[in-house]
Amino acid sequence: MVVRFKPRFWKDIIKLKNDAEVITATGKVITQVEKAENISQIDNLKKLIRYETRFRIKVFLDKKRSYRMGLYIKGNTVWFARMLHRSKIYEENW
C-alpha cells in the first residue's frame, strides 16, 4: 500500500518522542501497512462508525500507554492522520 502522512501526525509523534517504546511500535505499524497488499492484512485495524474512510489501529503498550493511530484509507493509499491516547482519539475531529 502507498503510505502518506498528514502534518498533524508528525506533530503528535514529536510530542511522544521521549517514549522509545511508542516510537518503535509506531514504526512497526507503519512498516506493516507499507508491506500490506490490502487492508485485511493490517493487524488491529478497525473502521470507525459513521465515517466512510476513517480507521484506527491500536498501539497498546500498557494500561497508561495505550494509543490509537487515526488513518484515512482511500483506494490503495493510507493517510496517517493522528496518533493520540486512546481516550482522545475518538473525541478529536481529524
N, C-alpha and C positions, 0 to 999 in steps of 0.2 A: 504494500500500500504506500501511497505517497503521504508523507508526513509534513505538516506545516504548523507553525506556531504563531499564536496571537501575541502581541506585545505584553498584554496583561499576564499571560502565563509566565513570561520571564521575570516580571516584577514579583509575582508570587514565589517563584523559585529563589530569587535573591533574598527574600525575607527568611527563607528556610535554609540558607547556605551554611549555617553553623551546625546543622544536624546532618552529619555524613551519611547516616543510615537512610534518611529520607531521600537524599540526593542519589544514592546508589540504587534504591528501589525505583526511583523515577527513571533513571537511566535504563534499568532493566525493562520497565514497561514500554518505554519509547522504542527500544530495540525490538521487543516482541511485536509491537504494532508495525514497525517497518518490515519485518520478516513475514507478517501475515499476508495471505493472499486474499482473504475475505474476512468479514467481521466475526464470523463464527469461530475463528482461530484465536481470538483475543480473549484471554482469561479475565474474569471479574468484570466484564463489560455488561452494562445494563442500560437499556433505553429508558429515558425519563418520560414519565407520563405527561401528557398534554403538549409534548414537543415532537415535531416531526424528525428533526435531525440531531437532537441533543442526547448525549450518552454520558455515562460516568464509569470510571474504573476505580475500584477500591485499592488503596495502598495502606495496608494495616501493619503496623509495627508493634504496638502495644495499646493498652486502653487509652492512654493520653495522646498517643501519636497515631491517630487513625485519620488518614487524609483521603480526599477524593480528587481525581483528575476529571475536569469537565471537558468534554470533547464535542465537536461537531463532525458528523460523517456525511459527506456528500459525494456519492459515487465511489470512486476509489481513493478519495482524498480524506485524510483525517486531520482536523484542525484541533490542536491542543489549545484550549481557551483559558482554563483556570486550574489552580492547584490550591485547594483550601482544606481547612479542617472539616471533618465530617459534619459538624454542627452548623457550618456556614455555607456550604456549597449549595444547598437546596434553597437558601434564602436569597442568594445573590442573583441579580439579573445579568447574566453574561451572555 
